Amino acid sequence: MLGFLFSILTLVLTFTYFVVVPLIEYFRDPKGLRKYPNLTLLSGISDLPFIYEAHKGFRSHALLKAHEKHPVVRIGPNALSYGVKEAVKDIYGHNTKCGKDLMYQELAGSHFHLADVIDKPDHARKRKMLSSAYAIKNLENWEHKVADMTARMIRAFDARCTSPLKQGERPADQDLSVDYRMWSNLFTVCAIANIGLSEDLGFLDRGDDLVTSEAADGTTKKVHFRECLHATAWAQSNLVWSYDWYQALIKLSKLVSPTYRQKWKLNQDWDGIVRNRATTRFKRYEAGEKLDDFFTAILQDKSGVPNNLEWGEMVAEVSIMMNAGSDTTAIAINNAMYLLLKHPAQLKRLREELDGVLEDDEVVAPYDKVKQLPFLRACLDESMRLLPPTTFGLPRRTPPEGAPVLGDYIAGDTSVSMSSYVAHRDPSVFPDPETYNPERWLGEEGKELQPYFIAFSAGARGCIGRNISYLEQMVLLASLLHRVGAYKTGEFQPIAGSDAFESVEEKERR
């Protein structure tokens, strides 16, 4: 009898906590958020609808559809999404009063890295420590590493391309496919590993991404880099939107879902990849090697004075370096090629621009020759506008005293965000926003678009690796298109589920 009563009491308390209390708070409306339309029927009382949209993979599309009707949408009990250009400055600008949201705290491990640290003074310390390594004036220090990886990718493509074809000749169907997504990701991982840690992973030489993962007890095994990273990103980005219940959702997802259980297992392997990268690099430092890379900036300042960071903080910085430093740039490179293949007129114009500055025998495009090419940069920015590497709104949090956004006072400790996928489709900034139009970025008119281009976020918390990303994108894309012919067949579509591209064949080898 007591057991039955206890079960009833548990059900009542659970129902009260998860349904009654949220409903009471919704109608009490202490922050004045009920005036904003909900993304879904239940968005005002629970974060679960937004988590469901994320799990389906249509979160950005749902936000875009909602913002076509409303400039501000409530996506959770304590979260607002914005969809008009003026909100960019209020939320992400240099003078914003908003800080990083609690989401980053939930995603952080034992130590914060540059991207997830919430405390502003601590962020300033970290940014100062790393800024010189990422600065434009220091790109020449890293160009030779990017050039080396580009040359390796060109060699891999040479080995897989057809022989030079006669005028009007078409290759056999079996020669018309390459997993460009995989290769571009191998390129960016190898590039950032070399730039950041002076490590040669060898992915581009082997054509695979097998890497060592090291457990906390020191045992090692071989795992696939991309599988572990993508599993981590997928699981975290689906569930993190309920900050209070994130840890509980992790445990629940492991219990009820074989898919999530496997993803979280791969997440542990990802932690092992990072641990092994950091340990390997630190052992080289202890052995007296003097290496020019990002890890040196973590170890000491420009004068050689040790930074004396805790080991956990160094590992955290390696994690974000290998994560954001590889995947987002790979997505950008992948999407740039995809859109060019779909638009042969722009592809032809870009080739003509490249052929005008590159010699016939230049296998790798020198950065100095391509960094100022207006149409190359326009193609990259337009692809990141249409298909941003990070589409969800990077959440910020209003200060305790509140802050104005779009002229309205938003109560303190409220999550506010703007999806780049939505921002880049504001027709008042980008006319005919669904059309691929690199020409919009040219000349003075193109400069006027930059304040509303948030593929790298904006303001003081914008992506520190922006310059490195452009370096990698420009050199690789210019080199490939100068040497390799990429054509679409009449049936051209990205391969389902992989975004790999059909129809890559070699131009006349030079």
C-alpha positions in Angstrom: 0.0 0.0 0.0 2.8 2.4 0.9 4.6 1.6 -2.3 1.4 2.4 -4.3 1.0 5.7 -2.5 4.6 6.6 -3.0 4.3 5.9 -6.7 1.2 8.1 -6.9 3.0 10.9 -5.0 6.0 10.6 -7.3 3.7 10.9 -10.4 1.9 13.9 -8.9 5.2 15.7 -8.0 6.7 14.9 -11.4 3.6 16.3 -13.2 3.6 19.3 -10.9 7.3 20.1 -11.6 7.3 19.5 -15.3 3.8 20.8 -16.2 2.1 22.8 -13.5 5.0 24.9 -12.4 6.0 25.8 -16.0 2.4 26.7 -16.8 2.2 28.9 -13.7 5.4 30.7 -14.7 4.2 31.1 -18.2 1.1 32.9 -17.0 2.9 34.8 -14.3 5.3 36.0 -17.0 7.8 37.7 -14.6 10.1 38.7 -17.5 7.4 39.9 -19.9 8.2 37.3 -22.6 4.7 36.1 -23.2 4.0 39.0 -25.7 6.4 37.3 -28.2 5.0 34.6 -30.4 6.1 31.0 -29.7 8.1 29.0 -32.2 5.8 26.0 -31.3 2.7 25.7 -29.2 4.7 24.7 -26.1 7.9 26.8 -26.5 6.8 29.2 -23.8 6.7 26.4 -21.2 9.4 24.0 -22.2 12.7 23.7 -24.1 11.8 20.3 -25.4 10.1 21.5 -28.6 13.4 23.3 -29.6 15.4 20.1 -28.7 13.0 18.1 -30.9 13.5 20.5 -33.8 17.3 20.2 -33.4 17.0 16.4 -33.3 15.0 16.4 -36.5 17.7 18.6 -38.2 15.3 21.3 -39.2 15.9 23.8 -36.5 17.2 26.6 -38.8 14.4 26.0 -41.3 11.8 26.3 -38.5 13.3 29.5 -37.3 13.4 31.0 -40.8 9.7 30.2 -41.4 8.8 31.7 -38.0 10.9 34.9 -38.7 9.2 35.4 -42.0 6.2 36.5 -39.9 7.7 37.7 -36.7 10.9 39.7 -36.0 11.2 38.1 -32.5 10.2 34.5 -31.6 10.2 32.8 -28.3 12.0 29.5 -28.6 12.1 28.5 -25.0 10.7 29.6 -21.6 13.7 31.9 -21.2 15.0 32.3 -24.8 14.3 34.7 -27.7 15.4 34.4 -31.3 15.7 37.5 -33.5 15.3 37.8 -37.2 16.1 41.4 -38.3 19.4 43.0 -39.1 19.3 45.6 -36.3 19.5 42.8 -33.7 23.0 41.8 -34.8 24.6 44.9 -33.2 22.5 44.7 -30.0 23.3 41.0 -29.4 26.8 40.5 -30.8 28.2 44.0 -31.4 31.4 45.3 -29.7 29.3 47.5 -27.4 26.7 44.9 -26.4 25.9 44.4 -22.8 25.1 40.7 -23.4 27.6 38.0 -22.5 28.0 34.3 -23.4 24.9 32.3 -22.4 24.9 29.4 -19.9 24.9 26.9 -22.8 28.7 27.3 -23.0 29.1 26.5 -19.4 27.2 23.3 -19.9 29.4 22.2 -22.8 32.6 23.0 -21.0 34.6 20.3 -19.3 36.6 20.8 -16.2 38.2 23.9 -17.7 37.0 26.6 -20.1 38.5 27.3 -23.5 38.5 30.5 -25.5 35.1 29.8 -27.1 33.1 28.7 -24.1 34.5 30.9 -21.3 31.7 33.1 -19.9 33.6 35.4 -17.6 34.6 38.5 -19.6 38.0 39.2 -17.9 39.0 35.5 -18.3 38.0 35.7 -22.0 40.1 38.9 -22.4 43.1 37.1 -20.8 42.7 34.1 -23.2 42.2 36.2 -26.3 45.3 38.3 -25.5 47.2 35.1 -25.0 46.2 33.7 -28.4 45.5 36.7 -30.6 48.9 37.2 -32.0 49.1 33.6 -33.3 45.8 34.2 -35.2 46.6 37.8 -36.4 46.6 38.7 -40.1 50.2 39.8 -39.9 51.3 36.3 -38.8 49.5 34.4 -41.6 52.8 34.2 -43.4 54.0 32.0 -40.5 51.3 29.4 -41.4 51.0 29.8 -45.2 53.8 27.2 -45.9 51.9 24.6 -43.7 48.7 25.2 -45.6 50.6 25.1 -48.9 52.1 21.7 -47.9 48.6 20.2 -47.1 47.2 21.7 -50.3 50.0 20.0 -52.3 49.2 16.7 -50.6 45.6 17.0 -51.5 46.4 17.9 -55.1 48.6 14.7 -55.2 45.7 12.7 -53.9 43.4 14.1 -56.5 45.9 13.6 -59.3 46.0 9.9 -58.4 42.2 9.7 -58.6 41.6 11.9 -61.7 41.3 10.8 -65.3 44.0 11.3 -67.8 43.8 14.6 -69.8 40.8 14.4 -72.1 40.4 15.4 -75.7 38.1 18.3 -76.6 34.4 17.3 -75.9 35.4 13.8 -74.6 33.6 12.6 -71.4 35.1 10.1 -68.9 33.5 6.9 -67.9 30.8 7.1 -65.3 32.9 5.3 -62.7 35.5 8.1 -62.9 32.9 10.8 -62.2 32.8 10.8 -58.4 35.0 11.7 -55.5 34.1 12.2 -51.8 35.0 15.9 -51.8 33.5 16.3 -48.3 35.8 13.7 -46.9 38.9 15.1 -48.6 38.2 18.7 -47.7 37.7 17.6 -44.1 41.0 15.6 -44.1 42.7 18.8 -45.4 41.4 21.1 -42.7 42.1 18.6 -39.9 45.7 18.1 -41.1 46.2 21.8 -41.6 45.1 22.8 -38.1 47.0 19.9 -36.5 50.2 21.2 -38.2 49.5 24.9 -37.6 48.3 24.3 -34.0 50.5 21.4 -32.8 53.2 20.9 -35.4 51.8 17.4 -35.9 51.7 15.6 -39.2 48.6 13.3 -39.0 49.2 11.9 -42.5 45.5 11.7 -43.4 45.9 13.2 -46.9 48.8 10.7 -47.7 46.8 7.7 -46.6 43.3 8.8 -47.5 41.9 7.9 -44.1 41.4 9.6 -40.7 42.6 7.0 -38.3 44.2 8.6 -35.3 45.2 7.6 -31.8 42.7 8.1 -28.9 44.1 7.9 -25.4 42.0 7.1 -22.3 42.5 8.7 -19.0 44.4 5.5 -17.8 46.9 5.9 -20.7 45.6 3.0 -22.9 45.3 3.8 -26.6 43.4 2.7 -29.6 42.9 3.8 -33.2 39.6 5.6 -34.0 38.2 7.7 -36.9 38.7 11.4 -36.2 35.7 12.6 -38.2 33.3 10.0 -36.8 34.2 10.9 -33.2 34.0 14.7 -33.8 30.7 14.6 -35.7 29.1 12.3 -33.2 30.1 14.6 -30.4 28.7 17.7 -32.2 25.5 15.9 -33.1 24.6 14.7 -29.7 25.6 17.9 -27.9 24.0 20.3 -30.3 20.7 18.4 -30.0 20.3 18.2 -26.3 22.1 21.3 -24.8 19.2 23.7 -25.3 17.7 22.7 -21.9 20.5 24.0 -19.7 19.1 22.9 -16.4 18.4 19.4 -17.6 21.3 18.8 -20.0 23.2 16.4 -17.8 20.0 14.5 -17.1 19.1 14.4 -20.8 22.6 12.9 -21.5 21.9 10.0 -19.0 18.4 9.5 -20.3 19.4 9.4 -23.9 22.0 6.8 -23.1 19.3 4.7 -21.5 16.6 4.9 -24.1 18.4 5.4 -27.5 21.0 3.1 -29.0 21.9 5.9 -31.4 22.6 8.4 -28.6 24.4 5.7 -26.6 26.8 5.1 -29.5 27.3 8.9 -30.0 28.2 9.4 -26.4 30.7 6.5 -26.6 32.3 8.2 -29.6 32.3 11.4 -27.6 34.6 9.7 -25.1 36.9 8.7 -28.0 36.9 12.3 -29.1 38.1 13.3 -25.6 40.8 10.7 -26.0 41.9 12.1 -29.4 42.3 15.5 -27.8 44.1 14.1 -24.8 46.6 12.3 -27.0 47.2 15.3 -29.2 47.9 17.5 -26.2 50.1 14.9 -24.5 52.1 14.2 -27.6 52.8 17.9 -28.2 53.7 18.6 -24.5 56.2 15.8 -24.5 57.9 17.4 -27.5 58.1 20.6 -25.5 59.6 18.8 -22.5 62.1 17.2 -24.9 63.3 20.7 -25.8 61.9 21.1 -29.3 61.4 24.7 -30.3 58.3 24.7 -32.5 56.4 27.5 -34.1 52.7 26.8 -33.6 49.6 27.8 -31.6 50.5 25.5 -28.7 53.6 27.6 -28.1 51.3 30.6 -27.5 49.4 28.5 -25.0 52.7 27.6 -23.2 54.3 31.0 -23.1 54.0 34.7 -24.2 55.9 36.4 -27.0 58.8 37.1 -24.7 59.1 33.4 -23.7 57.6 33.9 -20.2 55.6 30.8 -19.2 51.8 31.2 -19.0 51.7 28.6 -16.3 48.3 27.3 -17.4 46.8 24.3 -15.7 47.0 21.1 -17.8 43.2 20.9 -18.1 43.1 24.4 -19.6 45.8 23.5 -22.2 43.8 20.4 -23.1 40.6 22.5 -23.4 42.4 24.9 -25.9 43.6 22.0 -27.9 40.0 20.6 -28.1 38.5 23.8 -29.5 41.4 24.2 -31.9 41.0 20.7 -33.3 37.2 21.0 -33.3 36.2 24.5 -34.6 39.5 24.8 -36.3 38.8 21.9 -38.6 35.1 21.2 -39.1 33.6 24.6 -39.8 36.3 25.5 -42.4 35.8 22.1 -44.0 32.0 22.8 -44.2 32.7 26.1 -45.9 35.1 24.7 -48.4 32.7 21.9 -49.2 29.7 24.2 -49.7 31.8 26.6 -51.8 32.6 23.9 -54.3 29.0 22.6 -54.2 27.5 25.9 -55.1 30.1 26.6 -57.8 29.3 23.2 -59.4 25.7 24.2 -59.4 26.4 27.5 -61.1 28.7 27.1 -64.0 28.7 30.8 -65.0 30.2 31.8 -61.7 32.6 28.8 -61.8 33.8 30.0 -65.2 34.3 33.6 -64.0 36.2 32.4 -61.0 38.5 30.2 -63.1 39.2 33.1 -65.4 40.1 35.3 -62.4 42.4 32.6 -61.0 44.1 31.9 -64.4 44.8 35.6 -64.7 47.1 35.6 -61.7 48.4 32.1 -61.5 51.1 30.6 -63.7 50.4 27.4 -65.6 53.0 25.5 -63.6 51.9 26.7 -60.2 50.4 23.7 -58.5 49.7 25.5 -55.2 48.3 29.0 -55.4 50.4 31.4 -53.4 48.3 33.2 -50.8 49.8 36.6 -51.8 48.4 36.1 -55.3 44.9 35.1 -54.4 44.2 36.9 -51.1 43.0 40.1 -52.8 41.0 38.5 -55.6 37.6 40.0 -55.3 35.5 37.3 -57.0 37.2 34.5 -55.1 36.4 36.2 -51.8 32.9 37.0 -53.1 32.3 33.3 -53.9 33.5 32.3 -50.4 31.3 34.8 -48.6 28.3 34.1 -50.7 28.6 30.3 -50.0 28.9 31.1 -46.2 25.9 33.4 -46.5 23.7 30.8 -48.1 25.0 27.8 -46.1 26.7 29.0 -42.9 29.0 26.5 -41.3 27.3 27.1 -38.0 23.6 27.8 -38.7 22.1 27.9 -35.2 21.9 31.1 -33.2 24.9 31.5 -30.9 23.2 32.4 -27.6 24.0 35.4 -25.5 22.6 36.3 -22.1 21.4 39.7 -21.0 23.1 41.1 -17.9 21.2 40.9 -14.5 19.9 44.4 -15.0 18.6 43.6 -18.4 19.5 45.1 -21.8 17.8 46.7 -24.8 17.4 44.6 -28.0 15.6 46.2 -31.0 14.5 49.0 -28.7 12.7 46.8 -26.2 14.0 46.2 -22.7 14.8 42.5 -22.2 14.8 41.3 -18.6 18.0 40.2 -17.0 19.5 36.7 -17.5 17.4 36.1 -20.7 18.9 34.1 -23.6 18.9 36.0 -26.9 20.2 34.8 -30.2 20.2 35.3 -34.0 20.7 32.4 -36.4 23.1 33.2 -39.2 20.9 31.1 -41.5 18.1 33.6 -40.7 20.2 36.7 -40.6 21.7 36.0 -44.0 18.2 35.7 -45.5 17.0 39.2 -44.5 15.8 40.5 -47.9 16.3 44.1 -46.8 20.0 43.3 -46.6 20.4 40.5 -49.2 17.8 41.0 -52.0 16.6 37.7 -53.5 18.3 35.9 -50.6 17.8 32.3 -51.8 19.7 33.1 -55.0 23.4 32.3 -55.2 24.9 35.7 -56.3 28.6 36.3 -55.5 28.4 39.5 -57.4 26.5 41.1 -54.5 29.7 41.2 -52.5 31.7 43.2 -55.1 32.5 46.9 -54.8 31.2 49.4 -52.3 27.8 47.7 -52.1 29.5 44.5 -50.9 31.2 46.4 -48.1 27.8 47.5 -46.8 26.8 43.9 -46.3 29.7 43.0 -44.0 28.1 44.2 -40.7 25.3 41.7 -41.3 27.5 38.8 -42.3 27.8 36.7 -39.1 29.2 33.4 -40.4 32.0 34.0 -37.9 29.7 35.6 -35.4 30.6 39.3 -34.6 32.0 41.6 -32.0 34.5 40.8 -29.2 33.4 37.1 -29.1 33.7 36.6 -32.9 35.7 33.7 -34.2 39.4 34.2 -33.6 40.3 31.8 -36.4 38.6 33.8 -39.1 41.8 34.7 -40.9 43.2 31.2 -40.8 39.9 29.9 -42.2 40.1 32.3 -45.2 43.7 31.4 -45.7 42.8 27.7 -46.0 39.7 28.3 -48.1 41.4 30.6 -50.6 44.6 28.6 -51.1 42.8 25.2 -51.5 39.9 26.3 -53.6 42.2 28.4 -55.9 44.7 25.6 -56.3 42.0 23.0 -57.1 40.1 25.0 -59.6 43.3 26.1 -61.3 44.4 22.5 -61.8 41.3 20.3 -61.7 38.2 20.5 -63.8 35.0 20.2 -61.9 31.9 19.6 -64.0 28.3 18.6 -63.3 26.4 16.0 -65.2 22.8 16.3 -66.1 21.9 14.2 -63.1 24.2 16.1 -60.7 23.2 15.9 -57.1 25.2 15.7 -53.9 25.4 12.0 -52.9 22.6 11.4 -50.4 23.7 11.6 -46.8 27.3 12.5 -47.4 27.3 15.8 -49.4 30.0 14.3 -51.6 30.2 15.6 -55.1 29.9 14.0 -58.5 31.8 15.0 -61.6 35.4 15.9 -60.7 37.9 15.4 -63.5 41.3 16.7 -64.2 42.1 19.5 -66.5 45.2 19.3 -68.7 48.0 18.7 -66.2 50.5 21.6 -66.1 
